[in-house]
């Protein structure tokens, strides 16, 4: 069975509690549960991981090289700063979809640039936590 790695970066462990007017009321556990069920229905496995540490996310992307067909990643603020996460994704051969819960283009200027977008097959922003499920559905098409 092909596997998706669902990776979330810093502060996304606080989903549902952190700035709900921007990020909504669903928790990361809700997102991971819904995406796991959706992936299973599409015949895919899903491994969920969140970290507040750049190196831990990079280690997980390295692990995905041998274990995953695709990565869905919300790198949080590392989106806008991390060449190291971009480099790790460039060393991964499968499909990559970048997700942002908020519409980063409607927010501060510093959120408008993404290093990860240089690698991603697709970018989803502003669909709330639905964006993760849209990404899983797209991955199912890409890896079919
Ligand atoms: C975010 C947008 C980023 O700019 C921010 O730093 C986050 C979350 C989003 O999902 O909308 O932590 O990636």
Boltz pocket constraint, residues with backbone or C-beta under 6 A from the ligand:
constraints:
  - pocket:
      binder: B
      contacts: [[A, 10], [A, 11], [A, 12], [A, 74], [A, 75], [A, 76], [A, 77], [A, 78], [A, 79], [A, 99], [A, 100], [A, 101], [A, 102], [A, 103], [A, 104], [A, 111]]
      max_distance: 6.0
